[in-house]
Amino acid sequence: MGSPCAEHRRKHDETVSRPDRVGIAIRLVAMGALLVALAVRGLPPVVGSLNETWEAFALVGAVIVAGWAGVRSGVFDRLGRRVAPSAASRVLAGVAILLWVFVLSGLTNLDVAVVAATPLALVIAAERGLDGGLVALGVAQVAHAGSILLPTANLTTLLVLGPAARSDVSYLRQAWLAWLLVGVVTLAVLGPLASRRGRSPTTVRTDWSLTRIGLDLAGMFVLASSLRALVPNGIGFGTGYWSAAVGTSTLAAAVNNLPAAAAVHVTSRAAAWGAVAGLAMGPNLLLTGSVASVIVRRMAREGDVQMNLRTFTLVGFGLVPAQLAAAFVGLRVVGALRG
């Protein structure tokens, strides 16, 4: 019988050699959606849809590539270490690493945040004896909550709001208070949860190549464009904040946030903000609601810890309504819901 260390190395090597099932699934579904769109709608509408969405994907792709450079250079790791120093108490370390994820998601991008911060979060979990599964759960849910600060922080925002959001500085002026209040609510719940003792990660590995980034983003681009061509008039959820927030949250959890964003159509400012909030935080209702959550779970499993699906959903069902309410208050106070 082999030693524990040898057994652990064997499991780790097996994990490293596993195929990229998430990326393969994205590309297969994207090709299927494209073929259906071409068969149902024809070539001109599909080409038109591709023209509508390519700029949003190109912009987010540039942000993600910049994030990749930050990960490879170690910039994010060093900054994160300053936020959550090893000398910090167990509770403070758990809260601090989630605060870092929240800020990183808002200022860069949801996917950048989970790939850059998850390895560090799991390392800190191992150092402080924290429950790796709960830390990973916190990272995934906090990253989604933080992705409403800038349009580029979440691709779904660009797909819903269109070209105007890419250069409109008024977006930040309207979103900042909602983002801040959502952060307070989210960290108040997930900070103590992520600070619990439990099974700690044994290894941490991240594999985030530019080739993989490009393939995943290309697959999502084809998928979103195909769905937009198939639903040219979009799916509406009324003109109010709450109808749009609840509707898009449910849709994102059910079919994944990116396809949901490609199909959503908004007709008022309040509904647009409801959709932004719902598509950002709705994926926290189910693990499969976002590719980012799946990535975090995979990284946790590479550390030999499990991110419990039931716990993820229970936390999401309790937290998402409070997050949507916090966003509503922030948007209402700054006047973003008028007009």
Secondary structure in CASP SS format (residue, H / E / C, confidence):
PFRMAT SS
TARGET T0000
AUTHOR 0000-0000-0000
METHOD secondary structure of the structure
MODEL  1
M C 1.00
G C 1.00
S C 1.00
P H 1.00
C H 1.00
A H 1.00
E H 1.00
H H 1.00
R H 1.00
R H 1.00
K H 1.00
H H 1.00
D H 1.00
E H 1.00
T H 1.00
V H 1.00
S H 1.00
R C 1.00
P C 1.00
D C 1.00
R H 1.00
V H 1.00
G H 1.00
I H 1.00
A H 1.00
I H 1.00
R H 1.00
L H 1.00
V H 1.00
A H 1.00
M H 1.00
G H 1.00
A H 1.00
L H 1.00
L H 1.00
V H 1.00
A H 1.00
L H 1.00
A H 1.00
V H 1.00
R H 1.00
G C 1.00
L H 1.00
P H 1.00
P H 1.00
V H 1.00
V H 1.00
G H 1.00
S H 1.00
L H 1.00
N H 1.00
E H 1.00
T H 1.00
W H 1.00
E H 1.00
A H 1.00
F H 1.00
A H 1.00
L H 1.00
V H 1.00
G H 1.00
A H 1.00
V H 1.00
I H 1.00
V H 1.00
A H 1.00
G H 1.00
W H 1.00
A H 1.00
G H 1.00
V H 1.00
R H 1.00
S H 1.00
G C 1.00
V H 1.00
F H 1.00
D H 1.00
R H 1.00
L H 1.00
G H 1.00
R H 1.00
R H 1.00
V H 1.00
A C 1.00
P C 1.00
S C 1.00
A C 1.00
A C 1.00
S C 1.00
R H 1.00
V H 1.00
L H 1.00
A H 1.00
G H 1.00
V H 1.00
A H 1.00
I H 1.00
L H 1.00
L H 1.00
W H 1.00
V H 1.00
F H 1.00
V H 1.00
L H 1.00
S H 1.00
G H 1.00
L H 1.00
T C 1.00
N C 1.00
L H 1.00
D H 1.00
V H 1.00
A H 1.00
V H 1.00
V H 1.00
A H 1.00
A H 1.00
T H 1.00
P H 1.00
L H 1.00
A H 1.00
L H 1.00
V H 1.00
I H 1.00
A H 1.00
A H 1.00
E H 1.00
R H 1.00
G C 1.00
L E 1.00
D C 1.00
G H 1.00
G H 1.00
L H 1.00
V H 1.00
A H 1.00
L H 1.00
G H 1.00
V H 1.00
A H 1.00
Q H 1.00
V H 1.00
A H 1.00
H H 1.00
A H 1.00
G H 1.00
S C 1.00
I C 1.00
L C 1.00
L C 1.00
P H 1.00
T H 1.00
A H 1.00
N C 1.00
L H 1.00
T H 1.00
T H 1.00
L H 1.00
L H 1.00
V H 1.00
L H 1.00
G C 1.00
P C 1.00
A H 1.00
A H 1.00
R H 1.00
S H 1.00
D C 1.00
V C 1.00
S H 1.00
Y H 1.00
L H 1.00
R H 1.00
Q H 1.00
A H 1.00
W H 1.00
L H 1.00
A H 1.00
W H 1.00
L H 1.00
L H 1.00
V H 1.00
G H 1.00
V H 1.00
V H 1.00
T H 1.00
L H 1.00
A H 1.00
V H 1.00
L H 1.00
G H 1.00
P H 1.00
L H 1.00
A H 1.00
S C 1.00
R C 1.00
R E 1.00
G C 1.00
R C 1.00
S C 1.00
P C 1.00
T C 1.00
T C 1.00
V C 1.00
R C 1.00
T C 1.00
D C 1.00
W C 1.00
S C 1.00
L H 1.00
T H 1.00
R H 1.00
I H 1.00
G H 1.00
L H 1.00
D H 1.00
L H 1.00
A H 1.00
G H 1.00
M H 1.00
F H 1.00
V H 1.00
L H 1.00
A H 1.00
S H 1.00
S H 1.00
L H 1.00
R H 1.00
A H 1.00
L H 1.00
V C 1.00
P C 1.00
N C 1.00
G C 1.00
I E 1.00
G C 1.00
F C 1.00
G C 1.00
T C 1.00
G C 1.00
Y H 1.00
W H 1.00
S H 1.00
A H 1.00
A H 1.00
V H 1.00
G H 1.00
T H 1.00
S H 1.00
T H 1.00
L H 1.00
A H 1.00
A H 1.00
A H 1.00
V H 1.00
N C 1.00
N H 1.00
L H 1.00
P H 1.00
A H 1.00
A H 1.00
A H 1.00
A H 1.00
V E 1.00
H C 1.00
V C 1.00
T C 1.00
S C 1.00
R H 1.00
A H 1.00
A H 1.00
A H 1.00
W H 1.00
G H 1.00
A H 1.00
V H 1.00
A H 1.00
G H 1.00
L H 1.00
A H 1.00
M H 1.00
G H 1.00
P H 1.00
N H 1.00
L H 1.00
L C 1.00
L H 1.00
T H 1.00
G H 1.00
S C 1.00
V H 1.00
A H 1.00
S H 1.00
V H 1.00
I H 1.00
V H 1.00
R H 1.00
R H 1.00
M H 1.00
A H 1.00
R H 1.00
E H 1.00
G C 1.00
D C 1.00
V C 1.00
Q C 1.00
M C 1.00
N C 1.00
L H 1.00
R H 1.00
T H 1.00
F H 1.00
T H 1.00
L H 1.00
V H 1.00
G H 1.00
F H 1.00
G H 1.00
L H 1.00
V H 1.00
P H 1.00
A H 1.00
Q H 1.00
L H 1.00
A H 1.00
A H 1.00
A H 1.00
F H 1.00
V H 1.00
G H 1.00
L H 1.00
R H 1.00
V H 1.00
V H 1.00
G C 1.00
A C 1.00
L C 1.00
R C 1.00
G C 1.00
END
